[in-house]
Amino acid sequence: MPSTAGRTAGLTGLRRAARESVSGLPREFWWLWTSTLINRLGAFVATFMALYLTLDRGYSASYAGLVASLHGLGGVASSLGAGVMTDRLGRRPTLLVAQVSTALSVALLGFMHDPVAIAGVAFLVGMASNASRPAVQAMMADIVKPQDRVRAFSLNYWAINLGFAVSSALAGFVAQYSYLAGFLGEAALTLVCAVVVFLKLPESRPVRTAVEQATESAVRLGTVLRDGRFMSVVGLSFVVALIFQQASVGLPVAMGKAGFSSADYGMAVAVNGVLIVVLQIPVTRFIEHRDPRRLLIISSVLAGYGFGLTAFAGSLGLYALTVCVWTLAEIVNAPTQTGLVVRLSPVHGRGRYQGMYSTSWAVAALVAPLLSGFVIDRYGAEWLWATCAVLGTAAAVGYWLLMRNLPPEPHLVVSPKSPATTATTAATAATAATAATTTITATAATAATAATAEQNGAAVVSAPVE
């Protein structure tokens, strides 16, 4: 048995690791994190929409698939618009509009009976619920220091998965009582998120100085589309997203065709949520100061071949083992990829850049079901898993080529301030920048290796009203 001293040392080490994982992040981040957790705790529609339509309303599986596609299409439609709103109106107003709209549309969906009305409102729910993502990610980049961003994004991703795991379990019990209660519960929790944002989160959008307005180029959607390096990242993100989407579209179909039950699939995929909740924070402590290129290459290979190994799974235990492999890829990829997006985004164009990045995942959510269905029906599940391995390899090669000459250029971090404080800061920024240039240049060479994953690599670009 371990000695008392050994157990005490182990507990002390765990407490120190936990403290270091959450220390140094601003109070505003934790309110934003709390809002994310509350939002995911109420995630009823995404979990039980198909069951609600087929079991409670009596619609066909084809109709349920159509509604799910319209919900995803709404997310695609809102990503770019929400990104523009984030830059033009601000992070806080965009969050408030998105969350209030989500609450109202989700509540309305619970009262819809006509199939056309259900489909239309589901599209609105998809638009509203996805509109908050560019604002959340841009605000997080604004308020968190560059060296802490990977850790912050990881903690936020952990909250998303923790909330979703809890909501999935609770929603099952709520659905047995009343599906309408689930819709209204999600609407109520989303309104709580809006209240948290309204009361606790000040606007964090960087204020453009007179020098920036006079000398820097405008950031528009066209600017984003012409940014070759960033659009390459968006394309690679789409490829990786296609792979991860197979967890919810290709894997259940393939397991069903192999003779496994829905309960078997539920047990296998539950490993994903458990591992993320348990490992996300400690793994992030290990990766947060490592080379993002290597992390993205490794995670792409793990994702592709993790799903590729599913072709050889013949038992529930082997399926669970493959889930472990691609879950590790997900844990590494999610915060690293988001940190890279921030690094490549101009300060005054973060909303548009985050909106474009969100679009890659929204489009993948639409394409993945079509891809998996076609390949499985036409060629068999083994070819789908082989395709995943090929896509993972292609993404790894793409990241290797894309990031060979990525320069480490840190950004100044904007902390939320009152309007008066912000104005004072803007007035003194030009003078401070000159004095800081020498220090930043000297420090960057030393910090390049240790903080590559968190530093932004693009110059500051202004974003006037379009």
Secondary structure as UniProt FT lines:
FT   HELIX           4..22
FT   TURN            23..24
FT   HELIX           27..41
FT   HELIX           45..51
FT   HELIX           52..56
FT   HELIX           61..88
FT   HELIX           91..110
FT   HELIX           115..130
FT   HELIX           132..143
FT   HELIX           146..148
FT   HELIX           149..177
FT   HELIX           179..200
FT   HELIX           210..215
FT   HELIX           221..226
FT   HELIX           228..245
FT   TURN            246..249
FT   HELIX           250..257
FT   TURN            258..259
FT   HELIX           262..287
FT   TURN            288..289
FT   HELIX           292..308
FT   HELIX           309..312
FT   HELIX           316..344
FT   HELIX           347..349
FT   HELIX           350..378
FT   HELIX           381..402
FT   TURN            403..405
FT   HELIX           419..447
FT   TURN            448..454
//
